[in-house]
Amino acid sequence: MPVFVWEGKNAQGKKVNGEIEAKNIQAVFNALKRQRIVPNASKIREKGQGLEMEIKIPGMGPKVVQKDVVIFTRQFATMIDSGLPIVQALEILAKACENKAFKEVLVGVKESVETGGTLAEGMKKFPVAFDDLFVNMVTAGENGGILDIILERLAVQIEKAMKLKREVKTAMIYPAVVVSAAVIVTSVLLIFVIPTFAELFSDFGASLPLPTQLVINLSNFVVGNWFFIFGGMAAVIIFFLRFQKTDRGAEVLHPIYLKLPVFGDIIKKVAVARFTRTLGTMISSGVPILDALQICAKTAGNKVVETDVQRCRVAISEGKSIVEPLAESIVFPTMVISMIGVGESTGQLDAMLQKIADFYEDEVDNAVGAMKQLIEPLMILFLGVIIGGLVVSMYLPIFKMGSVVQ
C-alpha cells in the first residue's frame, strides 16, 4: 500500500503534517477528515514520487543483513508473547526499522497477513530475508501455537550461525591481508626500487652476483609485462570466485577444501556444528525430520556435507536409521555418529544434537585461536624471506665492492 505525505490544519487551526498509508488520495482525505484535519489538497503527494523519488543503483542500495533479522525476531517474539496481534506487531516493527530494504520486507509480510495469508506464507515471499529454515520453523510455530517460542529459538539459531561465520572469516582475513601486503610490497620493489639499483650497477662494468642478476631479470620481466601479470592474476581470482559458486565448482573444490591442512579441519568442525544445530533446532520445534534434513542439506555450505545429508534423508524415508549413512561420511567423526545414535535410540535426538553443536562450536573457537597462533609466525617468516631476500640480493654487489676496496 503506498504512503502519502500530507499537510493540513487541525481543529484548532494549527498547521500539521505527516505520512499515512492509503490506497489512493481520496482514502487519504477520508482518513484525515475522521481525525478532524482539514487537508491541503496541493500538499498531498505519494511518497517516493516526483522530486522525492529515490534513485536506486543496483547493488548500491541497503541490503537485508542477518543482524536486522535477529533483532526483528527477538522483538517480534516478545510482542507475540505479550498478546499483541501479528499485524500490529509487524506494523510497529516496520515503522521502527531503520534499514529501508528490511522495512519494505516487513511491510510486504504485513500486507500478506492482512489479506488472509499466514505469517509463514508472507515470509516465504521474501527469501532475501527469510530462508527455508525460518519459514518452516514459523510454520511449525503457527501450527503448534508456540510461535513466540519458535521465534526465540530462531533468534538463537541465527546468532549461532553468525558467530560461526564470523569465526571462519576471522581465520581467513589475517593470512589474506598478510599475503596481499607481501604482493604489494614486492611489486613496488620490483617495479620502482630495483630498476634504480640495476641502473646503478650497470656502470660497474663487472659481473653481478647470481642472486642479484636473477632479481634484476625478474624486475625487468615484471616492468615489461606488468599489465599481463596483474591482469592475469585478477582474471584468475575472478574466475575462481565465480567458479566456486557454480554447482560444478562446488563438486570440484569442496572435497579439496576438506583436505586442506589446518583449514580442512576447521571446515569439518563448522559443518558438523551447523548441521547439528540446525537439525536439532528444527526437530525440537516440530518440523518433520525429512523436511528438516532437506533444509539442512541446502544450508550445509559444503557439497560433500550436502550429499551426505541427502543420503540420510533417503535412508530415513526407507525406514533406516540416520546413523548408517553418516557412518560412511568423511566429515562426521565416530564420536558424533555414536552420540546421534544414542539420541535416536533414546528419543532425545534434538537434545543430543544441540549438545554436539555446543561442543563443536567451542572446538571451532579453539581451532581458530590455535590457527592464528600458528599462522602469525609463519606469515612473518614468509614476509621476511620474500622482502628480506630481495633487499639482500640488491646489496650483495655493494658488499662485494666494499670487500674489494679493503
C-alpha positions as a Markdown table, in Angstrom:
| # | Residue | x | y | z |
|---|---|---|---|---|
| 1 | Met | 0.0 | 0.0 | 0.0 |
| 2 | Pro | 1.5 | 3.4 | -1.0 |
| 3 | Val | 2.5 | 6.0 | 1.6 |
| 4 | Phe | 1.2 | 9.6 | 1.2 |
| 5 | Val | 2.8 | 12.8 | 2.6 |
| 6 | Trp | 0.2 | 15.3 | 3.7 |
| 7 | Glu | -0.2 | 18.8 | 5.2 |
| 8 | Gly | -3.3 | 20.4 | 6.7 |
| 9 | Lys | -4.9 | 22.2 | 9.7 |
| 10 | Asn | -6.3 | 20.5 | 12.8 |
| 11 | Ala | -9.4 | 21.5 | 14.7 |
| 12 | Gln | -7.5 | 24.3 | 16.5 |
| 13 | Gly | -6.3 | 25.8 | 13.2 |
| 14 | Lys | -2.7 | 24.8 | 13.7 |
| 15 | Lys | -0.7 | 23.5 | 10.7 |
| 16 | Val | 0.1 | 19.8 | 10.9 |
| 17 | Asn | 1.7 | 17.3 | 8.6 |
| 18 | Gly | 2.7 | 13.6 | 8.5 |
| 19 | Glu | 2.6 | 10.4 | 6.5 |
| 20 | Ile | -0.3 | 7.9 | 6.0 |
| 21 | Glu | -0.8 | 4.6 | 4.3 |
| 22 | Ala | -3.8 | 4.6 | 1.9 |
| 23 | Lys | -5.0 | 3.1 | -1.3 |
| 24 | Asn | -5.3 | 6.5 | -3.1 |
| 25 | Ile | -5.6 | 10.2 | -2.4 |
| 26 | Gln | -9.4 | 10.0 | -1.7 |
| 27 | Ala | -8.7 | 7.5 | 1.0 |
| 28 | Val | -6.2 | 10.0 | 2.5 |
| 29 | Phe | -8.8 | 12.7 | 2.5 |
| 30 | Asn | -11.3 | 10.4 | 4.3 |
| 31 | Ala | -8.8 | 9.3 | 6.9 |
| 32 | Leu | -7.8 | 12.8 | 7.7 |
| 33 | Lys | -11.4 | 14.0 | 8.0 |
| 34 | Arg | -12.0 | 11.3 | 10.5 |
| 35 | Gln | -9.2 | 12.8 | 12.5 |
| 36 | Arg | -10.8 | 16.3 | 12.2 |
| 37 | Ile | -8.0 | 17.5 | 10.0 |
| 38 | Val | -8.6 | 19.8 | 7.0 |
| 39 | Pro | -6.1 | 18.7 | 4.4 |
| 40 | Asn | -4.4 | 21.0 | 1.9 |
| 41 | Ala | -5.1 | 19.2 | -1.4 |
| 42 | Ser | -2.0 | 20.7 | -3.1 |
| 43 | Lys | 0.3 | 19.4 | -0.4 |
| 44 | Ile | -0.8 | 15.7 | -0.6 |
| 45 | Arg | 1.5 | 13.6 | -2.7 |
| 46 | Glu | 2.7 | 10.0 | -2.8 |
| 47 | Lys | 6.0 | 9.5 | -1.1 |
| 48 | Gly | 8.9 | 8.5 | -3.4 |
| 49 | Gln | 7.4 | 10.1 | -6.5 |
| 50 | Gly | 8.4 | 13.2 | -8.3 |
| 51 | Leu | 11.1 | 15.2 | -6.5 |
| 52 | Glu | 11.0 | 12.7 | -3.7 |
| 53 | Met | 11.7 | 9.8 | -5.9 |
| 54 | Glu | 14.7 | 7.8 | -4.7 |
| 55 | Ile | 17.4 | 6.9 | -7.3 |
| 56 | Lys | 18.3 | 3.2 | -6.8 |
| 57 | Ile | 21.6 | 1.9 | -8.2 |
| 58 | Pro | 21.7 | -1.9 | -8.5 |
| 59 | Gly | 23.9 | -3.4 | -5.8 |
| 60 | Met | 24.4 | 0.0 | -4.1 |
| 61 | Gly | 21.2 | 0.3 | -2.0 |
| 62 | Pro | 20.6 | -1.0 | 1.5 |
| 63 | Lys | 20.5 | -4.8 | 2.0 |
| 64 | Val | 18.9 | -7.1 | 4.5 |
| 65 | Val | 21.5 | -8.3 | 6.9 |
| 66 | Gln | 21.3 | -11.1 | 9.5 |
| 67 | Lys | 21.7 | -8.7 | 12.4 |
| 68 | Asp | 18.4 | -6.9 | 11.3 |
| 69 | Val | 16.7 | -10.3 | 11.1 |
| 70 | Val | 17.9 | -11.3 | 14.6 |
| 71 | Ile | 16.7 | -8.0 | 16.2 |
| 72 | Phe | 13.4 | -8.3 | 14.5 |
| 73 | Thr | 12.9 | -11.9 | 15.5 |
| 74 | Arg | 13.6 | -11.2 | 19.2 |
| 75 | Gln | 11.4 | -8.2 | 19.3 |
| 76 | Phe | 8.6 | -10.0 | 17.4 |
| 77 | Ala | 8.8 | -12.9 | 19.8 |
| 78 | Thr | 8.4 | -10.5 | 22.8 |
| 79 | Met | 5.4 | -8.8 | 21.2 |
| 80 | Ile | 3.7 | -12.1 | 20.3 |
| 81 | Asp | 4.3 | -13.4 | 23.8 |
| 82 | Ser | 2.7 | -10.2 | 25.2 |
| 83 | Gly | -0.5 | -11.0 | 23.2 |
| 84 | Leu | -0.1 | -8.3 | 20.5 |
| 85 | Pro | -1.8 | -9.2 | 17.2 |
| 86 | Ile | 0.7 | -10.2 | 14.4 |
| 87 | Val | -0.4 | -7.4 | 12.0 |
| 88 | Gln | 0.0 | -4.8 | 14.7 |
| 89 | Ala | 3.4 | -6.1 | 15.8 |
| 90 | Leu | 4.6 | -6.2 | 12.2 |
| 91 | Glu | 3.4 | -2.6 | 11.7 |
| 92 | Ile | 5.2 | -1.3 | 14.8 |
| 93 | Leu | 8.5 | -3.1 | 13.9 |
| 94 | Ala | 8.3 | -1.9 | 10.2 |
| 95 | Lys | 8.0 | 1.7 | 11.4 |
| 96 | Ala | 10.9 | 1.3 | 13.8 |
| 97 | Cys | 13.1 | -0.4 | 11.3 |
| 98 | Glu | 16.0 | 1.8 | 10.0 |
| 99 | Asn | 17.1 | -0.5 | 7.2 |
| 100 | Lys | 14.9 | 0.5 | 4.2 |
| 101 | Ala | 15.3 | -2.8 | 2.5 |
| 102 | Phe | 14.1 | -4.7 | 5.5 |
| 103 | Lys | 11.4 | -2.2 | 6.2 |
| 104 | Glu | 9.9 | -3.0 | 2.7 |
| 105 | Val | 10.1 | -6.7 | 3.5 |
| 106 | Leu | 8.2 | -6.3 | 6.8 |
| 107 | Val | 5.5 | -4.1 | 5.1 |
| 108 | Gly | 5.1 | -6.8 | 2.5 |
| 109 | Val | 4.7 | -9.5 | 5.1 |
| 110 | Lys | 2.2 | -7.4 | 7.0 |
| 111 | Glu | 0.1 | -6.8 | 3.8 |
| 112 | Ser | 0.2 | -10.5 | 3.1 |
| 113 | Val | -1.1 | -11.4 | 6.5 |
| 114 | Glu | -3.8 | -8.6 | 6.3 |
| 115 | Thr | -5.1 | -10.2 | 3.1 |
| 116 | Gly | -5.7 | -13.6 | 4.9 |
| 117 | Gly | -2.4 | -15.3 | 4.4 |
| 118 | Thr | -0.4 | -17.0 | 7.2 |
| 119 | Leu | 2.7 | -15.4 | 8.6 |
| 120 | Ala | 4.9 | -18.2 | 7.0 |
| 121 | Glu | 3.3 | -17.6 | 3.6 |
| 122 | Gly | 4.0 | -13.9 | 3.8 |
| 123 | Met | 7.6 | -14.5 | 4.8 |
| 124 | Lys | 8.1 | -17.1 | 2.1 |
| 125 | Lys | 7.6 | -14.3 | -0.5 |
| 126 | Phe | 10.8 | -12.6 | 0.7 |
| 127 | Pro | 13.6 | -15.2 | 0.7 |
| 128 | Val | 16.2 | -12.4 | 0.8 |
| 129 | Ala | 15.3 | -12.0 | 4.5 |
| 130 | Phe | 13.6 | -15.3 | 5.5 |
| 131 | Asp | 15.2 | -18.5 | 4.2 |
| 132 | Asp | 13.6 | -22.0 | 4.2 |
| 133 | Leu | 14.7 | -22.7 | 7.7 |
| 134 | Phe | 13.0 | -19.6 | 9.0 |
| 135 | Val | 9.8 | -20.2 | 7.0 |
| 136 | Asn | 9.5 | -23.9 | 8.0 |
| 137 | Met | 10.0 | -23.1 | 11.7 |
| 138 | Val | 7.4 | -20.3 | 11.7 |
| 139 | Thr | 5.0 | -22.8 | 10.0 |
| 140 | Ala | 5.6 | -25.3 | 12.8 |
| 141 | Gly | 5.2 | -22.5 | 15.4 |
| 142 | Glu | 1.9 | -21.3 | 13.9 |
| 143 | Asn | 0.5 | -24.9 | 13.7 |
| 144 | Gly | 1.6 | -25.7 | 17.2 |
| 145 | Gly | 0.5 | -22.4 | 18.8 |
| 146 | Ile | 4.1 | -21.8 | 20.1 |
| 147 | Leu | 5.1 | -19.0 | 17.6 |
| 148 | Asp | 6.8 | -16.9 | 20.3 |
| 149 | Ile | 9.0 | -19.9 | 21.5 |
| 150 | Ile | 9.9 | -20.8 | 17.9 |
| 151 | Leu | 10.9 | -17.2 | 17.2 |
| 152 | Glu | 13.2 | -17.2 | 20.3 |
| 153 | Arg | 14.8 | -20.4 | 19.0 |
| 154 | Leu | 15.2 | -18.9 | 15.6 |
| 155 | Ala | 17.0 | -15.9 | 17.0 |
| 156 | Val | 19.4 | -18.1 | 18.9 |
| 157 | Gln | 19.9 | -20.2 | 15.8 |
| 158 | Ile | 20.7 | -17.2 | 13.6 |
| 159 | Glu | 23.1 | -15.8 | 16.2 |
| 160 | Lys | 25.0 | -19.1 | 16.5 |
| 161 | Ala | 25.2 | -19.2 | 12.7 |
| 162 | Met | 26.5 | -15.6 | 12.6 |
| 163 | Lys | 29.1 | -16.4 | 15.2 |
| 164 | Leu | 30.4 | -19.4 | 13.2 |
| 165 | Lys | 30.6 | -17.4 | 10.0 |
| 166 | Arg | 32.4 | -14.7 | 11.9 |
| 167 | Glu | 35.0 | -17.1 | 13.2 |
| 168 | Val | 35.7 | -18.5 | 9.7 |
| 169 | Lys | 36.1 | -15.0 | 8.3 |
| 170 | Thr | 38.4 | -14.1 | 11.1 |
| 171 | Ala | 40.5 | -17.1 | 10.3 |
| 172 | Met | 40.8 | -16.2 | 6.7 |
| 173 | Ile | 41.3 | -12.4 | 6.9 |
| 174 | Tyr | 44.7 | -12.4 | 8.6 |
| 175 | Pro | 46.6 | -14.6 | 6.1 |
| 176 | Ala | 44.8 | -12.9 | 3.2 |
| 177 | Val | 45.9 | -9.4 | 4.5 |
| 178 | Val | 49.5 | -10.5 | 5.0 |
| 179 | Val | 49.8 | -12.2 | 1.6 |
| 180 | Ser | 48.2 | -9.1 | -0.1 |
| 181 | Ala | 50.7 | -6.8 | 1.7 |
| 182 | Ala | 53.6 | -9.1 | 0.6 |
| 183 | Val | 52.4 | -8.9 | -3.0 |
| 184 | Ile | 52.1 | -5.1 | -2.9 |
| 185 | Val | 55.4 | -4.5 | -1.3 |
| 186 | Thr | 57.2 | -7.0 | -3.6 |
| 187 | Ser | 55.6 | -5.4 | -6.6 |
| 188 | Val | 56.7 | -1.9 | -5.5 |
| 189 | Leu | 60.2 | -3.1 | -5.0 |
| 190 | Leu | 60.4 | -4.9 | -8.4 |
| 191 | Ile | 58.8 | -2.1 | -10.4 |
| 192 | Phe | 60.2 | 1.1 | -8.8 |
| 193 | Val | 63.2 | 0.3 | -6.5 |
| 194 | Ile | 65.2 | -2.5 | -8.1 |
| 195 | Pro | 65.3 | -0.7 | -11.6 |
| 196 | Thr | 67.2 | 2.2 | -9.8 |
| 197 | Phe | 69.7 | -0.3 | -8.4 |
| 198 | Ala | 70.0 | -2.0 | -11.8 |
| 199 | Glu | 70.9 | 1.3 | -13.5 |
| 200 | Leu | 73.5 | 2.0 | -10.8 |
| 201 | Phe | 75.0 | -1.5 | -11.2 |
| 202 | Ser | 75.2 | -1.2 | -15.0 |
| 203 | Asp | 78.1 | 1.4 | -14.5 |
| 204 | Phe | 80.2 | -1.1 | -12.5 |
| 205 | Gly | 81.4 | -2.9 | -15.6 |
| 206 | Ala | 81.7 | -6.2 | -13.5 |
| 207 | Ser | 79.6 | -9.3 | -13.3 |
| 208 | Leu | 76.9 | -9.3 | -10.7 |
| 209 | Pro | 76.3 | -12.0 | -8.1 |
| 210 | Leu | 73.8 | -14.6 | -9.3 |
| 211 | Pro | 71.0 | -13.7 | -6.8 |
| 212 | Thr | 71.3 | -10.0 | -7.8 |
| 213 | Gln | 71.2 | -10.8 | -11.5 |
| 214 | Leu | 68.1 | -13.1 | -11.0 |
| 215 | Val | 66.3 | -10.4 | -9.1 |
| 216 | Ile | 67.1 | -7.8 | -11.8 |
| 217 | Asn | 65.9 | -10.2 | -14.5 |
| 218 | Leu | 62.7 | -10.7 | -12.6 |
| 219 | Ser | 62.3 | -6.9 | -12.2 |
| 220 | Asn | 62.8 | -6.4 | -15.9 |
| 221 | Phe | 60.2 | -9.0 | -16.7 |
| 222 | Val | 57.6 | -7.5 | -14.3 |
| 223 | Val | 58.2 | -4.0 | -15.6 |
| 224 | Gly | 57.8 | -5.1 | -19.2 |
| 225 | Asn | 54.8 | -7.3 | -18.6 |
| 226 | Trp | 53.1 | -5.8 | -15.5 |
| 227 | Phe | 49.8 | -5.4 | -17.3 |
| 228 | Phe | 49.6 | -9.0 | -18.3 |
| 229 | Ile | 50.8 | -10.3 | -14.9 |
| 230 | Phe | 48.3 | -8.3 | -12.8 |
| 231 | Gly | 45.6 | -8.7 | -15.4 |
| 232 | Gly | 46.1 | -12.4 | -15.4 |
| 233 | Met | 46.1 | -12.5 | -11.6 |
| 234 | Ala | 42.8 | -10.6 | -11.5 |
| 235 | Ala | 41.3 | -12.8 | -14.1 |
| 236 | Val | 42.3 | -16.0 | -12.2 |
| 237 | Ile | 40.9 | -14.6 | -8.9 |
| 238 | Ile | 37.6 | -13.6 | -10.6 |
| 239 | Phe | 37.3 | -16.9 | -12.4 |
| 240 | Phe | 38.0 | -18.8 | -9.2 |
| 241 | Leu | 35.4 | -16.9 | -7.2 |
| 242 | Arg | 32.7 | -17.4 | -9.8 |
| 243 | Phe | 33.6 | -21.0 | -10.5 |
| 244 | Gln | 33.3 | -22.0 | -6.8 |
| 245 | Lys | 29.7 | -20.6 | -6.8 |
| 246 | Thr | 28.6 | -22.9 | -9.6 |
| 247 | Asp | 27.4 | -26.5 | -8.9 |
| 248 | Arg | 30.4 | -27.9 | -10.9 |
| 249 | Gly | 32.8 | -25.7 | -9.0 |
| 250 | Ala | 31.3 | -26.9 | -5.7 |
| 251 | Glu | 31.7 | -30.5 | -6.7 |
| 252 | Val | 35.3 | -30.0 | -7.6 |
| 253 | Leu | 36.5 | -27.6 | -4.9 |
| 254 | His | 34.6 | -28.6 | -1.8 |
| 255 | Pro | 36.2 | -32.0 | -1.4 |
| 256 | Ile | 39.6 | -30.3 | -1.8 |
| 257 | Tyr | 38.7 | -27.7 | 0.9 |
| 258 | Leu | 38.1 | -30.6 | 3.4 |
| 259 | Lys | 41.6 | -32.0 | 2.8 |
| 260 | Leu | 43.5 | -28.7 | 3.3 |
| 261 | Pro | 45.9 | -28.7 | 6.2 |
| 262 | Val | 44.6 | -26.8 | 9.3 |
| 263 | Phe | 41.7 | -25.2 | 7.3 |
| 264 | Gly | 40.2 | -28.5 | 6.3 |
| 265 | Asp | 39.8 | -29.5 | 10.0 |
| 266 | Ile | 38.1 | -26.2 | 10.8 |
| 267 | Ile | 35.7 | -26.5 | 7.8 |
| 268 | Lys | 34.7 | -30.0 | 9.0 |
| 269 | Lys | 34.0 | -28.8 | 12.5 |
| 270 | Val | 32.0 | -25.8 | 11.2 |
| 271 | Ala | 30.0 | -28.2 | 9.0 |
| 272 | Val | 29.2 | -30.5 | 11.9 |
| 273 | Ala | 28.3 | -27.6 | 14.2 |
| 274 | Arg | 26.0 | -26.1 | 11.6 |
| 275 | Phe | 24.3 | -29.4 | 10.7 |
| 276 | Thr | 23.6 | -30.5 | 14.3 |
| 277 | Arg | 22.5 | -27.0 | 15.4 |
| 278 | Thr | 20.1 | -26.6 | 12.5 |
| 279 | Leu | 18.7 | -30.1 | 12.7 |
| 280 | Gly | 18.3 | -30.0 | 16.5 |
| 281 | Thr | 16.5 | -26.7 | 16.4 |
| 282 | Met | 14.1 | -27.8 | 13.7 |
| 283 | Ile | 13.3 | -31.2 | 15.3 |
| 284 | Ser | 12.7 | -29.6 | 18.7 |
| 285 | Ser | 10.4 | -27.1 | 17.0 |
| 286 | Gly | 8.2 | -29.8 | 15.5 |
| 287 | Val | 9.4 | -29.7 | 11.9 |
| 288 | Pro | 9.2 | -33.2 | 10.3 |
| 289 | Ile | 12.6 | -34.8 | 10.1 |
| 290 | Leu | 12.5 | -35.3 | 6.3 |
| 291 | Asp | 11.8 | -31.6 | 5.8 |
| 292 | Ala | 14.4 | -30.7 | 8.4 |
| 293 | Leu | 17.1 | -32.7 | 6.6 |
| 294 | Gln | 16.2 | -31.2 | 3.2 |
| 295 | Ile | 16.8 | -27.7 | 4.7 |
| 296 | Cys | 20.0 | -28.9 | 6.4 |
| 297 | Ala | 21.3 | -30.1 | 3.1 |
| 298 | Lys | 20.5 | -26.7 | 1.4 |
| 299 | Thr | 22.2 | -24.8 | 4.2 |
| 300 | Ala | 25.2 | -27.1 | 4.6 |
| 301 | Gly | 27.6 | -24.8 | 2.9 |
| 302 | Asn | 29.7 | -27.7 | 1.5 |
| 303 | Lys | 28.7 | -30.1 | -1.3 |
| 304 | Val | 30.2 | -33.1 | 0.4 |
| 305 | Val | 28.1 | -32.5 | 3.5 |
| 306 | Glu | 25.0 | -31.8 | 1.4 |
| 307 | Thr | 25.4 | -35.1 | -0.4 |
| 308 | Asp | 25.8 | -36.9 | 3.0 |
| 309 | Val | 22.7 | -35.3 | 4.4 |
| 310 | Gln | 20.6 | -36.1 | 1.3 |
| 311 | Arg | 21.7 | -39.7 | 1.7 |
| 312 | Cys | 20.5 | -39.6 | 5.3 |
| 313 | Arg | 17.1 | -38.3 | 4.1 |
| 314 | Val | 16.8 | -41.1 | 1.6 |
| 315 | Ala | 17.7 | -43.7 | 4.3 |
| 316 | Ile | 15.2 | -42.4 | 6.7 |
| 317 | Ser | 12.4 | -42.3 | 4.1 |
| 318 | Glu | 13.2 | -46.0 | 3.5 |
| 319 | Gly | 12.8 | -46.7 | 7.2 |
| 320 | Lys | 16.5 | -46.9 | 8.1 |
| 321 | Ser | 18.5 | -45.2 | 10.8 |
| 322 | Ile | 20.1 | -41.8 | 10.4 |
| 323 | Val | 23.4 | -43.2 | 11.7 |
| 324 | Glu | 24.1 | -45.7 | 8.8 |
| 325 | Pro | 24.6 | -43.1 | 6.0 |
| 326 | Leu | 26.5 | -40.7 | 8.4 |
| 327 | Ala | 29.0 | -43.5 | 9.2 |
| 328 | Glu | 30.1 | -43.5 | 5.5 |
| 329 | Ser | 30.8 | -39.8 | 5.6 |
| 330 | Ile | 34.4 | -38.3 | 5.8 |
| 331 | Val | 33.0 | -35.3 | 7.6 |
| 332 | Phe | 31.3 | -36.7 | 10.7 |
| 333 | Pro | 33.6 | -38.2 | 13.3 |
| 334 | Thr | 32.9 | -41.5 | 15.1 |
| 335 | Met | 32.0 | -39.7 | 18.3 |
| 336 | Val | 29.4 | -37.6 | 16.6 |
| 337 | Ile | 27.8 | -40.6 | 14.9 |
| 338 | Ser | 27.7 | -42.5 | 18.2 |
| 339 | Met | 26.1 | -39.6 | 20.1 |
| 340 | Ile | 23.5 | -39.2 | 17.3 |
| 341 | Gly | 22.8 | -43.0 | 17.5 |
| 342 | Val | 22.3 | -42.7 | 21.3 |
| 343 | Gly | 20.0 | -39.7 | 20.9 |
| 344 | Glu | 17.9 | -41.5 | 18.2 |
| 345 | Ser | 17.5 | -44.7 | 20.3 |
| 346 | Thr | 16.5 | -42.8 | 23.4 |
| 347 | Gly | 14.1 | -40.4 | 21.7 |
| 348 | Gln | 16.3 | -37.4 | 22.7 |
| 349 | Leu | 17.8 | -36.7 | 19.3 |
| 350 | Asp | 17.1 | -33.0 | 19.4 |
| 351 | Ala | 18.8 | -32.5 | 22.8 |
| 352 | Met | 21.8 | -34.6 | 21.7 |
| 353 | Leu | 22.2 | -32.6 | 18.5 |
| 354 | Gln | 22.2 | -29.4 | 20.5 |
| 355 | Lys | 24.9 | -30.8 | 22.8 |
| 356 | Ile | 27.0 | -31.8 | 19.8 |
| 357 | Ala | 26.6 | -28.3 | 18.3 |
| 358 | Asp | 27.7 | -26.6 | 21.6 |
| 359 | Phe | 30.8 | -28.8 | 21.7 |
| 360 | Tyr | 31.8 | -28.3 | 18.1 |
| 361 | Glu | 31.2 | -24.5 | 18.2 |
| 362 | Asp | 33.7 | -24.4 | 21.1 |
| 363 | Glu | 36.0 | -26.6 | 19.1 |
| 364 | Val | 35.8 | -24.1 | 16.2 |
| 365 | Asp | 36.7 | -21.3 | 18.6 |
| 366 | Asn | 39.7 | -23.2 | 19.9 |
| 367 | Ala | 40.8 | -24.3 | 16.4 |
| 368 | Val | 40.7 | -20.7 | 15.0 |
| 369 | Gly | 42.6 | -19.4 | 18.0 |
| 370 | Ala | 45.3 | -22.1 | 17.6 |
| 371 | Met | 45.5 | -21.4 | 13.8 |
| 372 | Lys | 46.1 | -17.7 | 14.5 |
| 373 | Gln | 49.0 | -18.5 | 16.8 |
| 374 | Leu | 50.4 | -20.8 | 14.2 |
| 375 | Ile | 49.9 | -18.6 | 11.2 |
| 376 | Glu | 51.3 | -15.4 | 12.7 |
| 377 | Pro | 55.0 | -16.5 | 12.9 |
| 378 | Leu | 54.7 | -18.3 | 9.5 |
| 379 | Met | 53.4 | -15.1 | 7.9 |
| 380 | Ile | 56.2 | -13.0 | 9.5 |
| 381 | Leu | 58.7 | -15.6 | 8.3 |
| 382 | Phe | 57.2 | -15.5 | 4.8 |
| 383 | Leu | 57.4 | -11.7 | 4.6 |
| 384 | Gly | 60.9 | -11.7 | 6.0 |
| 385 | Val | 62.1 | -14.3 | 3.4 |
| 386 | Ile | 60.5 | -12.6 | 0.4 |
| 387 | Ile | 61.2 | -9.0 | 1.1 |
| 388 | Gly | 64.5 | -9.6 | 3.0 |
| 389 | Gly | 65.7 | -11.8 | 0.2 |
| 390 | Leu | 65.1 | -9.0 | -2.4 |
| 391 | Val | 66.8 | -6.4 | -0.3 |
| 392 | Val | 69.9 | -8.6 | 0.5 |
| 393 | Ser | 70.2 | -9.6 | -3.2 |
| 394 | Met | 70.4 | -5.9 | -4.2 |
| 395 | Tyr | 73.0 | -5.1 | -1.6 |
| 396 | Leu | 75.3 | -8.1 | -2.4 |
| 397 | Pro | 77.2 | -6.1 | -5.1 |
| 398 | Ile | 77.8 | -3.2 | -2.7 |
| 399 | Phe | 79.1 | -5.7 | -0.1 |
| 400 | Lys | 81.4 | -7.1 | -2.8 |
| 401 | Met | 82.7 | -3.7 | -3.7 |
| 402 | Gly | 83.4 | -2.9 | -0.1 |
| 403 | Ser | 85.5 | -6.1 | 0.3 |
| 404 | Val | 87.5 | -5.2 | -2.9 |
| 405 | Val | 88.2 | -1.7 | -1.6 |
| 406 | Gln | 89.5 | -3.0 | 1.7 |
